[in-house]
Amino acid sequence: MKGQRFKLFLTLFLDNSTTIKFAVGVLVGMAFSIAVILSTIGIMDGFQRALKIGLKKSVGEVIMNAEGGTFFKANSAIFLKFKSLNIDHFSALVQTESFLIYDEDSRGVLVRGIDDSYSEVVKLPLILKDNEVAIGSEIAKLYKINVGDEIVLAFAKGNAGLKSMPALERFKVSRIINHGIYQKDSRLVYIKLETLQRILELGHFINMISLNFPQDFKYKDDIQKIEKGIVSLKKNFGSEFYFKPYWREFAPLLEAVKVEKVMIGLILQMVVVISIFNILAFIIFINEKKSKELFLFKALGLSKKAMSDLWMELVLLIWFLSCVLSLLFVQIFNFALMHLSLFELPSEIYYMPRIELYLSWTDYLFVFSLALVWIMIITFYLLRRLKQKSLLAGLRQEFA
């Protein structure tokens, strides 16, 4: 019965093109406003996600260094402590600074000596031979270096005698690596660990270990897992080593984005409130345009409460359809961000050229629920005023 009554209610109001156009405009405006908020939150979540993925691709979950940044040997005592913590994925590294020389141009880079186990830690194809290197994609783009080209790396050798002269080593580019973060893609160069140790005359010494913790579903996310894991590492290794999570370098930025996401989401609710006034204008428009029909509804016995329920059902229908349509708008915005040159960002400033929208179900729930709260509050106020209009007033308007 209620369903038929509401269907008749809709048929009564949507019987001419003017009302239909008004309704479509209200629906699209509301959907667009919700999509703007979702896209803003999605950009920030997407930035956080892309940044974290890129950082994990460059260092793994945790970096282990000796206190004071000195070189050390990866001996069996270290491996046993890792085993006691169920850490199976780790890789010994040597990291140093160098100059990359190509076609009479040079650039300061960070050279990282790796072995085959590093590929498992960072999930990148980094299996290299003695005379091969892998370079960041931004380096390759800047100097137009292709796979198969040869580059020269200049290493400092110290200050004793002839060792003050840099060591120049020629390598073949076997891979171009994309971490997804400009600062990493524009600086990192990978070579085989044994090759770098030979060039720097380090023997078997290293200055870093990159590692990943085993998956543990008792933690709600990777950050909590890593923070708890670092506490365990500090207990096992004492003050001899220190440990940095992969996000440490960008921690202030990530925290700022997290805070601003909530603040901007709340501020942009004003956009939704403005769209809600369009819904109210639509209700007032219908109430005036179809005043005679509404009077007949009331005269035939439809109570004020039942009439208010019909208006509320109409508003809820607009809200629901707006939420559904906003999902389409979000997909359109995401496509534009990922493919249109207009939305390409300067990587030097924003760390990555493009940001893909990333939204969790909690983001949708937050935005949709808040929009519903605003709609219910403002609509309730309007319907309260409409209830005060008496049947006698409607009768006068009917025969005016």
HUBEL-V598196 format. One record per pair of residues at least 24 apart in sequence whose C-alpha atoms are under 10 Angstrom apart, sorted by the first residue. I is the first residue (numbers start at 1). GAP is how many residues later the second one is. D is the distance in whole Angstrom. If there is no record, write none. Layout:
# HUBEL-V598196
I,GAP,D / I,GAP,D
This chain:
# HUBEL-V598196
2,304,10 / 2,307,10 / 2,308,9 / 5,305,8 / 6,301,10 / 6,303,9 / 6,304,6 / 6,305,9 / 6,307,8 / 6,308,8 / 7,303,10 / 9,284,10 / 9,285,9 / 9,288,10 / 9,298,10 / 9,301,8 / 9,302,9 / 9,305,9 / 10,300,9 / 10,301,10 / 10,304,8 / 12,274,10 / 12,278,8 / 12,281,8 / 12,282,10 / 13,273,7 / 13,274,9 / 13,276,9 / 13,277,7 / 13,280,9 / 14,272,9 / 19,263,9 / 19,266,9 / 19,267,8 / 19,270,9 / 22,256,9 / 22,257,10 / 22,259,10 / 22,260,7 / 22,263,9 / 22,264,10 / 23,255,10 / 23,256,8 / 23,259,7 / 23,260,10 / 23,295,9 / 24,294,10 / 25,253,9 / 25,254,10 / 25,257,10 / 26,249,7 / 26,250,8 / 26,251,9 / 26,252,6 / 26,253,6 / 26,254,10 / 26,255,9 / 26,256,8 / 26,292,8 / 26,296,9 / 27,248,9 / 27,249,10 / 27,251,9 / 27,252,8 / 27,290,10 / 27,291,6 / 27,292,8 / 27,293,10 / 27,294,7 / 27,295,6 / 27,296,9 / 27,298,8 / 27,299,10 / 28,247,9 / 28,290,10 / 28,293,9 / 28,294,7 / 28,297,8 / 28,298,8 / 28,301,10 / 29,242,10 / 29,243,9 / 29,245,9 / 29,246,6 / 29,247,9 / 29,249,8 / 29,250,9 / 29,293,8 / 29,297,10 / 30,241,9 / 30,242,7 / 30,243,9 / 30,244,9 / 30,245,5 / 30,246,7 / 30,247,10 / 30,248,8 / 30,249,8 / 30,288,8 / 30,289,8 / 30,291,9 / 30,292,6 / 30,293,8 / 30,295,9 / 30,296,8 / 30,341,9 / 31,241,9 / 31,244,9 / 31,287,9 / 31,288,8 / 31,289,9 / 31,290,8 / 31,291,4 / 31,292,6 / 31,293,8 / 31,294,6 / 31,295,5 / 31,296,8 / 31,297,9 / 31,298,8 / 31,299,10 / 32,239,9 / 32,240,9 / 32,243,9 / 32,290,8 / 32,291,9 / 32,293,8 / 32,294,6 / 32,295,9 / 32,296,10 / 32,297,7 / 32,298,9 / 33,235,9 / 33,236,9 / 33,237,9 / 33,238,6 / 33,239,5 / 33,240,9 / 33,241,9 / 33,242,7 / 33,243,10 / 33,289,9 / 33,290,10 / 33,293,8 / 33,296,10 / 33,338,10 / 34,234,9 / 34,235,8 / 34,237,8 / 34,238,7 / 34,241,9 / 34,288,8 / 34,289,7 / 34,291,9 / 34,292,6 / 34,293,9 / 34,295,9 / 34,296,9 / 34,330,10 / 34,333,7 / 34,334,8 / 34,336,10 / 34,337,8 / 35,237,10 / 35,287,9 / 35,288,8 / 35,289,10 / 35,290,9 / 35,291,5 / 35,292,7 / 35,293,8 / 35,294,6 / 35,295,6 / 35,296,9 / 35,297,10 / 35,298,9 / 35,329,10 / 35,332,9 / 36,229,10 / 36,232,8 / 36,233,10 / 36,235,9 / 36,236,9 / 36,290,9 / 36,293,9 / 36,294,8 / 36,297,9 / 37,224,10 / 37,227,8 / 37,228,6 / 37,229,9 / 37,230,9 / 37,231,6 / 37,232,8 / 37,234,8 / 37,235,9 / 37,289,10 / 37,293,10 / 37,326,10 / 37,327,10 / 37,330,7 / 37,331,10 / 38,227,8 / 38,230,10 / 38,288,8 / 38,289,9 / 38,291,10 / 38,292,7 / 38,319,9 / 38,320,9 / 38,321,8 / 38,325,7 / 38,326,7 / 38,328,9 / 38,329,7 / 38,330,9 / 39,226,10 / 39,287,10 / 39,288,10 / 39,290,9 / 39,291,6 / 39,292,9 / 39,294,7 / 39,295,8 / 39,317,10 / 39,318,7 / 39,319,9 / 39,320,8 / 40,221,8 / 40,224,8 / 40,225,7 / 40,228,9 / 40,290,10 / 40,317,9 / 40,319,10 / 41,216,10 / 41,217,10 / 41,219,9 / 41,220,6 / 41,221,8 / 41,223,8 / 41,224,7 / 41,316,8 / 41,317,8 / 41,318,7 / 41,319,10 / 41,322,8 / 41,323,10 / 41,326,9 / 42,219,9 / 42,288,9 / 42,292,9 / 42,313,9 / 42,314,8 / 42,315,5 / 42,316,5 / 42,317,5 / 42,318,9 / 42,321,8 / 42,322,10 / 43,218,9 / 43,291,9 / 43,294,9 / 43,311,10 / 43,312,7 / 43,313,7 / 43,314,5 / 43,315,7 / 43,316,9 / 44,210,10 / 44,213,6 / 44,214,8 / 44,216,9 / 44,217,6 / 44,218,10 / 44,311,9 / 44,312,9 / 44,313,8 / 44,314,8 / 44,315,9 / 45,209,10 / 45,212,8 / 45,213,8 / 45,216,8 / 45,310,9 / 45,311,9 / 45,312,7 / 45,313,6 / 45,314,7 / 45,315,9 / 45,318,10 / 46,308,10 / 46,309,6 / 46,310,6 / 46,311,5 / 46,312,5 / 46,313,8 / 47,207,9 / 47,210,9 / 47,303,9 / 47,304,9 / 47,305,9 / 47,307,9 / 47,308,6 / 47,309,8 / 47,310,8 / 47,311,8 / 48,205,9 / 48,206,6 / 48,207,9 / 48,209,8 / 48,210,8 / 48,307,10 / 48,310,9 / 49,205,10 / 49,306,10 / 49,307,9 / 49,308,10 / 49,309,8 / 50,129,10 / 50,130,7 / 50,131,8 / 50,301,10 / 50,302,8 / 50,304,10 / 50,305,7 / 50,306,8 / 50,307,10 / 50,308,9 / 51,128,9 / 51,129,8 / 51,130,7 / 51,196,9 / 51,199,9 / 51,203,9 / 51,300,8 / 51,301,8 / 51,304,10 / 52,128,10 / 52,129,9 / 52,194,8 / 52,195,7 / 52,198,9 / 52,202,9 / 53,69,10 / 53,126,8 / 53,127,8 / 53,128,9 / 53,193,10 / 53,194,10 / 54,68,10 / 54,124,9 / 54,125,5 / 54,126,5 / 54,127,6 / 54,128,9 / 54,130,8 / 54,131,10 / 54,192,10 / 54,193,10 / 54,298,10 / 55,67,9 / 55,124,7 / 55,125,8 / 55,126,8 / 55,129,8 / 55,190,10 / 55,191,6 / 55,192,7 / 55,193,10 / 55,194,9 / 55,195,9 / 56,65,9 / 56,66,6 / 56,67,9 / 56,123,9 / 56,156,9 / 56,189,9 / 56,190,6 / 56,191,8 / 57,62,9 / 57,64,8 / 57,65,5 / 57,66,7 / 57,67,7 / 57,120,10 / 57,121,9 / 57,122,6 / 57,123,9 / 57,124,10 / 57,127,10 / 57,189,9 / 58,63,10 / 58,64,7 / 58,65,9 / 58,66,9 / 58,119,10 / 58,120,10 / 58,121,7 / 58,122,10 / 58,123,9 / 58,126,7 / 58,127,9 / 58,130,9 / 58,152,10 / 58,188,9 / 59,59,9 / 59,62,8 / 59,63,7 / 59,150,9 / 59,151,6 / 59,152,8 / 59,153,10 / 59,186,9 / 59,187,6 / 59,188,10 / 60,29,9 / 60,30,9 / 60,31,9 / 60,58,9 / 60,59,10 / 60,60,9 / 60,61,6 / 60,62,5 / 60,63,9 / 60,149,10 / 60,150,6 / 60,151,6 / 60,152,6 / 60,153,10 / 60,185,9 / 60,186,7 / 61,29,10 / 61,60,8 / 61,61,8 / 61,149,7 / 61,150,6 / 61,151,5 / 61,152,7 / 61,161,9 / 61,162,9 / 61,165,7 / 61,183,9 / 61,184,6 / 61,185,5 / 61,186,8 / 62,28,9 / 62,147,8 / 62,148,6 / 62,149,5 / 62,150,6 / 62,151,8 / 62,164,8 / 62,165,10 / 62,167,9 / 62,168,8 / 62,181,7 / 62,182,6 / 62,183,4 / 62,184,6 / 62,185,9 / 62,186,10 / 63,27,10 / 63,28,10 / 63,30,10 / 63,145,7 / 63,146,6 / 63,147,5 / 63,148,7 / 63,149,9 / 63,179,8 / 63,180,6 / 63,181,5 / 63,182,6 / 63,183,7 / 63,185,10 / 64,26,10 / 64,28,9 / 64,29,10 / 64,143,8 / 64,144,6 / 64,145,5 / 64,146,6 / 64,147,8 / 64,166,10 / 64,169,10 / 64,177,7 / 64,178,6 / 64,179,5 / 64,180,7 / 64,181,9 / 65,141,9 / 65,142,6 / 65,143,5 / 65,144,7 / 65,145,9 / 65,175,9 / 65,176,6 / 65,177,6 / 65,178,6 / 65,179,8 / 66,140,10 / 66,141,7 / 66,142,8 / 66,143,9 / 66,173,9 / 66,174,6 / 66,175,4 / 66,176,6 / 66,177,9 / 67,172,7 / 67,173,6 / 67,174,5 / 67,175,6 / 67,176,10 / 68,172,9 / 68,173,9 / 68,174,9 / 69,138,7 / 69,139,9 / 69,172,9 / 69,173,9 / 70,135,10 / 70,136,9 / 70,137,6 / 70,138,9 / 71,131,9 / 71,133,10 / 71,134,6 / 71,135,5 / 71,136,5 / 71,137,8 / 72,130,10 / 72,132,8 / 72,133,5 / 72,134,6 / 72,135,6 / 72,136,9 / 73,130,9 / 73,131,6 / 73,132,5 / 73,133,6 / 73,134,8 / 73,135,10 / 74,130,8 / 74,131,7 / 74,132,7 / 74,133,9 / 74,134,9 / 74,135,8 / 75,129,10 / 75,130,10 / 77,160,10 / 78,158,10 / 78,159,8 / 81,152,8 / 81,155,7 / 81,156,8 / 82,129,9 / 82,131,10 / 82,151,8 / 82,154,9 / 82,155,10 / 84,152,9 / 85,128,9 / 85,129,9 / 85,144,9 / 85,147,8 / 85,148,8 / 85,151,9 / 86,127,8 / 86,128,7 / 87,124,8 / 87,125,7 / 87,126,6 / 87,127,6 / 87,128,10 / 87,142,10 / 88,33,10 / 88,123,8 / 88,124,8 / 88,125,8 / 88,126,8 / 89,28,8 / 89,29,8 / 89,30,10 / 89,31,7 / 89,32,6 / 89,33,10 / 89,121,8 / 89,122,6 / 89,123,6 / 89,124,7 / 89,125,8 / 90,27,7 / 90,28,7 / 90,29,10 / 90,30,8 / 90,31,6 / 90,32,10 / 90,119,7 / 90,120,5 / 90,121,4 / 90,122,6 / 90,123,9 / 91,24,7 / 91,25,8 / 91,26,6 / 91,27,5 / 91,28,9 / 91,29,9 / 91,30,7 / 91,31,10 / 91,117,8 / 91,118,6 / 91,119,5 / 91,120,6 / 91,121,9 / 92,25,8 / 92,26,8 / 92,101,8 / 92,113,9 / 92,114,7 / 92,115,8 / 92,116,6 / 92,117,5 / 92,118,7 / 92,119,9 / 93,25,8 / 93,99,10 / 93,100,7 / 93,101,10 / 93,103,10 / 93,104,10 / 93,112,9 / 93,113,6 / 93,114,6 / 93,115,5 / 93,116,6 / 93,117,7 / 94,97,10 / 94,98,10 / 94,99,7 / 94,100,9 / 94,102,7 / 94,103,8 / 94,106,10 / 94,108,9 / 94,110,10 / 94,111,8 / 94,112,5 / 94,113,5 / 94,114,6 / 94,115,8 / 95,93,10 / 95,94,10 / 95,95,9 / 95,98,9 / 95,101,9 / 95,111,8 / 95,112,7 / 95,113,7 / 96,59,9 / 96,60,9 / 96,100,9 / 96,104,9 / 96,111,9 / 97,56,10 / 97,57,9 / 97,58,7 / 97,59,8 / 97,90,10 / 97,91,10 / 97,92,10 / 98,54,10 / 98,55,6 / 98,56,6 / 98,57,5 / 98,58,7 / 98,68,10 / 98,69,10 / 98,70,10 / 98,91,9 / 99,53,8 / 99,54,6 / 99,55,5 / 99,56,7 / 99,57,9 / 99,67,10 / 99,69,9 / 100,39,9 / 100,51,7 / 100,52,6 / 100,53,5 / 100,54,7 / 100,55,9 / 100,68,10 / 100,69,10 / 100,70,10 / 100,87,10 / 100,89,9 / 101,42,10 / 101,49,10 / 101,50,6 / 101,51,5 / 101,52,6 / 101,53,8 / 101,67,9 / 101,68,10 / 101,69,9 / 102,41,7 / 102,42,10 / 102,43,8 / 102,47,9 / 102,48,8 / 102,49,5 / 102,50,7 / 102,51,9 / 103,40,8 / 103,41,10 / 103,42,10 / 103,47,10 / 103,48,8 / 103,49,10 / 105,38,8 / 106,37,9 / 106,45,10 / 106,46,9 / 106,47,9 / 106,48,10 / 107,32,9 / 107,36,10 / 107,46,10 / 107,79,10 / 107,80,9 / 108,45,10 / 108,46,9 / 108,78,10 / 108,79,7 / 108,80,10 / 109,26,10 / 109,27,10 / 109,30,9 / 109,44,9 / 109,45,10 / 109,75,10 / 109,77,8 / 109,78,5 / 109,79,6 / 109,80,7 / 110,74,9 / 110,76,9 / 110,77,6 / 110,78,5 / 110,79,6 / 110,80,9 / 111,24,9 / 111,42,9 / 111,44,10 / 111,76,8 / 111,77,6 / 111,78,5 / 111,79,6 / 111,80,7 / 111,85,9 / 112,76,7 / 112,77,6 / 112,78,5 / 112,79,6 / 112,80,8 / 112,81,8 / 112,84,8 / 112,96,10 / 113,76,9 / 113,77,6 / 113,78,5 / 113,79,5 / 113,80,4 / 113,81,7 / 113,82,8 / 113,83,6 / 113,84,8 / 113,93,9 / 113,95,10 / 114,76,7 / 114,77,6 / 114,78,5 / 114,79,4 / 114,80,8 / 114,81,9 / 114,82,9 / 115,75,10 / 115,76,9 / 115,77,6 / 115,78,5 / 115,79,8 / 115,80,10 / 116,76,8 / 116,77,9 / 117,93,10 / 118,91,10 / 118,92,8 / 118,93,9 / 120,91,10 / 120,92,9 / 121,89,7 / 121,90,6 / 121,91,6 / 121,92,10 / 122,57,10 / 122,88,9 / 122,89,9 / 122,90,9 / 124,53,8 / 124,54,9 / 124,55,9 / 125,50,8 / 125,51,10 / 125,52,8 / 126,48,9 / 126,49,8 / 126,50,10 / 126,51,9 / 126,64,8 / 126,65,9 / 126,66,9 / 127,47,9 / 127,48,9 / 127,63,10 / 127,64,9 / 127,65,8 / 128,45,10 / 128,46,8 / 128,47,9 / 128,62,8 / 128,63,7 / 128,64,6 / 128,65,9 / 129,43,10 / 129,45,9 / 129,62,8 / 129,63,7 / 129,64,10 / 129,65,10 / 129,66,9 / 130,41,9 / 130,42,10 / 130,61,8 / 130,62,6 / 130,63,9 / 130,64,8 / 130,65,6 / 130,66,9 / 131,38,9 / 131,39,8 / 131,40,5 / 131,41,6 / 131,42,9 / 131,43,9 / 131,60,8 / 131,61,8 / 131,64,8 / 132,38,9 / 132,39,5 / 132,40,5 / 132,41,6 / 132,42,6 / 132,43,9 / 132,58,9 / 132,59,6 / 132,60,8 / 132,63,10 / 133,37,10 / 133,38,6 / 133,39,6 / 133,40,5 / 133,41,6 / 133,42,7 / 133,43,9 / 133,56,7 / 133,57,5 / 133,58,5 / 133,59,8 / 134,37,10 / 134,38,9 / 134,39,6 / 134,40,6 / 134,41,5 / 134,42,6 / 134,43,7 / 134,54,9 / 134,55,6 / 134,56,5 / 134,57,7 / 134,58,10 / 135,38,7 / 135,39,8 / 135,40,7 / 135,41,5 / 135,42,6 / 135,43,9 / 135,49,10 / 135,50,8 / 135,51,9 / 135,52,8 / 135,53,6 / 135,54,5 / 135,55,6 / 135,56,9 / 136,39,9 / 136,40,6 / 136,41,5 / 136,42,6 / 136,43,8 / 136,44,10 / 136,45,10 / 136,46,9 / 136,47,9 / 136,48,7 / 136,49,4 / 136,50,6 / 136,51,7 / 136,52,6 / 136,53,6 / 136,54,9 / 137,38,9 / 137,39,6 / 137,40,6 / 137,41,5 / 137,42,8 / 137,43,9 / 137,44,10 / 137,45,9 / 137,47,9 / 137,48,5 / 137,49,7 / 137,50,9 / 137,51,9 / 138,38,9 / 138,39,9 / 138,40,8 / 138,41,10 / 138,42,10 / 138,43,9 / 138,44,7 / 138,45,9 / 138,46,9 / 138,47,5 / 138,48,5 / 138,49,8 / 138,50,10 / 138,209,10 / 139,37,9 / 139,38,10 / 139,43,10 / 139,45,10 / 139,46,7 / 139,47,5 / 139,48,7 / 139,49,9 / 139,50,9 / 140,33,10 / 140,35,10 / 140,36,7 / 140,37,9 / 140,45,9 / 140,46,8 / 141,35,10 / 141,44,10 / 141,45,9 / 142,44,9 / 145,28,8 / 145,31,9 / 146,26,10 / 146,27,7 / 146,28,9 / 146,29,9 / 146,30,8 / 147,25,8 / 147,26,5 / 147,27,5 / 147,28,6 / 147,29,7 / 148,24,6 / 148,25,5 / 148,26,6 / 148,27,8 / 149,24,6 / 149,25,8 / 150,24,9 / 153,36,10 / 155,41,10 / 155,44,8 / 155,45,8 / 156,43,10 / 156,44,8 / 157,42,9 / 157,43,7 / 157,44,9 / 158,42,9 / 167,32,8 / 167,33,9 / 168,31,9 / 169,30,8 / 179,173,10 / 180,167,10 / 180,171,8 / 180,172,6 / 180,173,8 / 180,174,9 / 181,166,8 / 181,167,9 / 181,169,9 / 181,170,5 / 181,171,5 / 181,172,9 / 182,164,10 / 182,165,6 / 182,166,6 / 182,167,9 / 182,168,8 / 182,169,5 / 182,170,6 / 182,171,8 / 183,164,9 / 183,165,8 / 183,166,10 / 183,168,7 / 183,169,9 / 184,167,9 / 185,166,10 / 185,167,10 / 186,162,10 / 208,35,10 / 209,34,10 / 210,33,10 / 210,34,10 / 210,36,10 / 211,34,10 / 223,24,9 / 265,98,10 / 265,101,9 / 265,102,8 / 266,101,9 / 266,104,9 / 269,98,9 / 269,101,8 / 269,102,7 / 269,105,9 / 270,101,10 / 270,104,10 / 271,100,10 / 272,95,10 / 272,98,9 / 272,99,7 / 272,100,10 / 272,102,8 / 272,103,9 / 273,98,8 / 273,101,7 / 273,102,8 / 273,105,9 / 275,96,10 / 275,100,9 / 276,39,10 / 276,43,9 / 276,95,9 / 276,96,10 / 276,98,8 / 276,99,6 / 276,100,10 / 276,102,8 / 276,103,8 / 277,98,9 / 277,101,8 / 277,102,9 / 279,36,8 / 279,39,8 / 279,40,10 / 279,96,9 / 279,99,10 / 279,100,9 / 280,35,9 / 280,95,9 / 280,98,8 / 280,99,7 / 280,102,7 / 280,103,10 / 283,28,8 / 283,31,9 / 283,32,9 / 283,96,9 / 283,99,9 / 283,100,9 / 284,98,9 / 284,99,10 / 284,102,9 / 287,99,9 / 288,109,10 / 291,103,7 / 291,104,10 / 291,106,8 / 291,107,8 / 292,102,7 / 292,103,8 / 292,104,10 / 292,105,7 / 292,106,5 / 292,107,9 / 293,101,10 / 293,105,9 / 294,100,8 / 294,104,10 / 295,95,10 / 295,96,7 / 295,97,9 / 295,98,9 / 295,99,6 / 295,100,7 / 295,101,10 / 295,102,9 / 295,103,7 / 296,95,10 / 296,98,9 / 296,99,9 / 296,102,9 / 298,92,10 / 298,93,7 / 298,96,9 / 299,92,8 / 299,95,9 / 299,96,9 / 303,84,10 / 304,79,10 / 304,80,10 / 304,82,9 / 304,83,6 / 304,84,9 / 304,85,10 / 304,86,10 / 304,87,10 / 305,78,10 / 305,82,8 / 307,76,9 / 307,79,10 / 307,80,9 / 308,71,10 / 308,72,9 / 308,75,6 / 308,76,8 / 308,78,9 / 308,79,8 / 309,74,9 / 311,68,9 / 311,69,10 / 311,72,8 / 312,63,10 / 312,64,8 / 312,67,8 / 312,68,8 / 312,71,8 / 315,57,10 / 315,60,8 / 315,61,8 / 315,64,8 / 316,56,8 / 316,59,8 / 316,60,9 / 319,49,9 / 319,52,8 / 319,53,7 / 319,56,8 / 320,48,9 / 320,52,9 / 322,46,10 / 323,41,9 / 323,44,9 / 323,45,7 / 323,48,9 / 323,49,10 / 326,42,10 / 327,37,9 / 330,27,8 / 330,29,10 / 331,26,9 / 333,24,8 / 334,24,9
